């Protein structure tokens, strides 16, 4: 029993020391993994920032092309509406002329 009382604390101390060493090793590995992840994230961030200029140029071209197509479509739409309005006015004028001729013939 006396040997158990003297040996048991030594075994517990040895196991605690081993647990502490394993904990320190795992902590060091976690720190290295975090540093690698930080470097990777920084690398990705640098690459994304370098592409921001490209994205802004693409966005500028997109807005210019949208503006140009809007102007072209509004011009074509205006031209088409003018053509149809002329036809409607011409048809209306012909109808007015026919009515005025019929009225003149009816009055005579």
Contact map, one row per residue, 1 for C-alpha under 8 A:
111110000000000000000000000000000000000000000000000000000000000000000000000000000000000000000000000000000000
111111000000000000000000000000000000000000000000000000000000000000000000000000000000000000000000000000000000
111111100000000000000000000000000000000000000000000000000000000000000000000000000000000000000000000000000000
111111110000000000000000000000000000000000000000000000000000000000000000000000000000000000000000000000000000
111111111000000000000000000000000000000000000000000000000000000000000000000000000000000000000000000000000000
011111111100000000000000000000000000000000000000000000000000000000000000000000000000000000000000000000000000
001111111110000000000000000000000000000000000000000000000000000000000000000000000000000000000000000000000000
000111111111000000000000000000000000000000000000000000000000000000000000000000000000000000000000000000000000
000011111111100000000000000000000000000000000000000000000000000000000000000000000000000000000000000000000000
000001111111110000000000000000000000000000000000000000000000000000000000000000000000000000000000000000000000
000000111111111000000000000000000000000000000000000000000000000000000000000000000000000000000000000000000000
000000011111111100000000000000000000000000000000000000000000000000000000000000000000000000000000000000000000
000000001111111110000000000000000000000000000000000000000000000000000000000000000000000000000000000000000000
000000000111111111000000000000000000000000000000000000000000000000000000000000000000000000000000000000000000
000000000011111111100000000000000000000000000000000000000000000000000000000000000000000000000000000000000000
000000000001111111110000000000000000000000000000000000000000000000000000000000000000000000000000000000000000
000000000000111111111000000000000000000000000000000000000000000000000000000000000000000000000000000000000000
000000000000011111111100000000000000000000000000000000000000000000000000000000000000000000000000000000000000
000000000000001111111110000000000000000000000000000000000000000000000000000000000000000000000000000000000000
000000000000000111111111000000000000000000000000000000000000000000000000000000000000000000000000000000000000
000000000000000011111111100000000000000000000000000000000000000000000000000000000000000000000000000000000000
000000000000000001111111110000000000000000000000000000000000000000000000000000000000000000000000000000000000
000000000000000000111111111000000000000000000000000000000000000000000000000000000000000000000000000000000000
000000000000000000011111111100000000000000000000000000000000000000000000000000000000000000000000000000000000
000000000000000000001111111110000000000000000000000000000000000000000000000000000000000000000000000000000000
000000000000000000000111111111000000000000000000000000000000000000000000000000000000000000000000000000000000
000000000000000000000011111111100000000000000000000000000000000000000000000000000000000000000000000000000000
000000000000000000000001111111110000000000000000000000000000000000000000000000000000000000000000000000000000
000000000000000000000000111111111000000000000000000000000000000000000000000000000000000000000000000000000000
000000000000000000000000011111111100000000000000000000000000000000000000000000000000000000000000000000000000
000000000000000000000000001111111110000000000000000000000000000000000000000000000000000000000000000000000000
000000000000000000000000000111111111000000000000000000000000000000000000000000000000000000000000000000000000
000000000000000000000000000011111111100000000000000000000000000000000000000000000000000000000000000000000000
000000000000000000000000000001111111110000000000000000000000000000000000000000000000000000000000000000000000
000000000000000000000000000000111111111000000000000000000000000000000000000000000000000000000000000000000000
000000000000000000000000000000011111111100000000000000000000000000000000000000000000000000000000000000000000
000000000000000000000000000000001111111110000000000000000000000000000000000000000000000000000000000000000000
000000000000000000000000000000000111111111000000000000000000000000000000000000000000000000000000000000000000
000000000000000000000000000000000011111111100000000000000000000000000000000000000000000000000000000000000000
000000000000000000000000000000000001111111110000000000000000000000000000000000000000000000000000000000000000
000000000000000000000000000000000000111111111000000000000000000000000000000000000000000000000000000000000000
000000000000000000000000000000000000011111111100000000000000000000000000000000000000000000000000000000000000
000000000000000000000000000000000000001111111110000000000000000000000000000000000000000000000000000000000000
000000000000000000000000000000000000000111111111000000000000000000000000000000000000000000000000000000000000
000000000000000000000000000000000000000011111111100000000000000000000000000000000000000000000000000000000000
000000000000000000000000000000000000000001111111110000000000000000000000000000000000000000000000000000000000
000000000000000000000000000000000000000000111111111000000000000000000000000000000000000000000000000000000000
000000000000000000000000000000000000000000011111111100000000000000000000000000000000000000000000000000000000
000000000000000000000000000000000000000000001111111110000000000000000000000000000000000000000000000000000000
000000000000000000000000000000000000000000000111111111000000000000000000000000000000000000000000000000000000
000000000000000000000000000000000000000000000011111111100000000000000000000000000000000000000000000000000000
000000000000000000000000000000000000000000000001111111110000000000000000000000000000000000000000000000000000
000000000000000000000000000000000000000000000000111111111000000000000000000000000000000000000000000000000000
000000000000000000000000000000000000000000000000011111111100000000000000000000000000000000000000000000000000
000000000000000000000000000000000000000000000000001111111110000000000000000000000000000000000000000000000000
000000000000000000000000000000000000000000000000000111111111000000000000000000000000000000000000000000000000
000000000000000000000000000000000000000000000000000011111111100000000000000000000000000000000000000000000000
000000000000000000000000000000000000000000000000000001111111110000000000000000000000000000000000000000000000
000000000000000000000000000000000000000000000000000000111111111000000000000000000000000000000000000000000000
000000000000000000000000000000000000000000000000000000011111111100000000000000000000000000000000000000000000
000000000000000000000000000000000000000000000000000000001111111110000000000000000000000000000000000000000000
000000000000000000000000000000000000000000000000000000000111111111000000000000000000000000000000000000000000
000000000000000000000000000000000000000000000000000000000011111111100000000000000000000000000000000000000000
000000000000000000000000000000000000000000000000000000000001111111110000000000000000000000000000000000000000
000000000000000000000000000000000000000000000000000000000000111111111000000000000000000000000000000000000000
000000000000000000000000000000000000000000000000000000000000011111111100000000000000000000000000000000000000
000000000000000000000000000000000000000000000000000000000000001111111110000000000000000000000000000000000000
000000000000000000000000000000000000000000000000000000000000000111111111000000000000000000000000000000000000
000000000000000000000000000000000000000000000000000000000000000011111111100000000000000000000000000000000000
000000000000000000000000000000000000000000000000000000000000000001111111110000000000000000000000000000000000
000000000000000000000000000000000000000000000000000000000000000000111111111000000000000000000000000000000000
000000000000000000000000000000000000000000000000000000000000000000011111111100000000000000000000000000000000
000000000000000000000000000000000000000000000000000000000000000000001111111110000000000000000000000000000000
000000000000000000000000000000000000000000000000000000000000000000000111111111000000000000000000000000000000
000000000000000000000000000000000000000000000000000000000000000000000011111111100000000000000000000000000000
000000000000000000000000000000000000000000000000000000000000000000000001111111110000000000000000000000000000
000000000000000000000000000000000000000000000000000000000000000000000000111111111000000000000000000000000000
000000000000000000000000000000000000000000000000000000000000000000000000011111111100000000000000000000000000
000000000000000000000000000000000000000000000000000000000000000000000000001111111110000000000000000000000000
000000000000000000000000000000000000000000000000000000000000000000000000000111111111000000000000000000000000
000000000000000000000000000000000000000000000000000000000000000000000000000011111111100000000000000000000000
000000000000000000000000000000000000000000000000000000000000000000000000000001111111110000000000000000000000
000000000000000000000000000000000000000000000000000000000000000000000000000000111111111000000000000000000000
000000000000000000000000000000000000000000000000000000000000000000000000000000011111111100000000000000000000
000000000000000000000000000000000000000000000000000000000000000000000000000000001111111110000000000000000000
000000000000000000000000000000000000000000000000000000000000000000000000000000000111111111000000000000000000
000000000000000000000000000000000000000000000000000000000000000000000000000000000011111111100000000000000000
000000000000000000000000000000000000000000000000000000000000000000000000000000000001111111110000000000000000
000000000000000000000000000000000000000000000000000000000000000000000000000000000000111111111000000000000000
000000000000000000000000000000000000000000000000000000000000000000000000000000000000011111111100000000000000
000000000000000000000000000000000000000000000000000000000000000000000000000000000000001111111110000000000000
000000000000000000000000000000000000000000000000000000000000000000000000000000000000000111111111000000000000
000000000000000000000000000000000000000000000000000000000000000000000000000000000000000011111111100000000000
000000000000000000000000000000000000000000000000000000000000000000000000000000000000000001111111110000000000
000000000000000000000000000000000000000000000000000000000000000000000000000000000000000000111111111000000000
000000000000000000000000000000000000000000000000000000000000000000000000000000000000000000011111111100000000
000000000000000000000000000000000000000000000000000000000000000000000000000000000000000000001111111110000000
000000000000000000000000000000000000000000000000000000000000000000000000000000000000000000000111111111000000
000000000000000000000000000000000000000000000000000000000000000000000000000000000000000000000011111111100000
000000000000000000000000000000000000000000000000000000000000000000000000000000000000000000000001111111110000
000000000000000000000000000000000000000000000000000000000000000000000000000000000000000000000000111111111000
000000000000000000000000000000000000000000000000000000000000000000000000000000000000000000000000011111111100
000000000000000000000000000000000000000000000000000000000000000000000000000000000000000000000000001111111110
000000000000000000000000000000000000000000000000000000000000000000000000000000000000000000000000000111111111
000000000000000000000000000000000000000000000000000000000000000000000000000000000000000000000000000011111111
000000000000000000000000000000000000000000000000000000000000000000000000000000000000000000000000000001111111
000000000000000000000000000000000000000000000000000000000000000000000000000000000000000000000000000000111111
000000000000000000000000000000000000000000000000000000000000000000000000000000000000000000000000000000011111
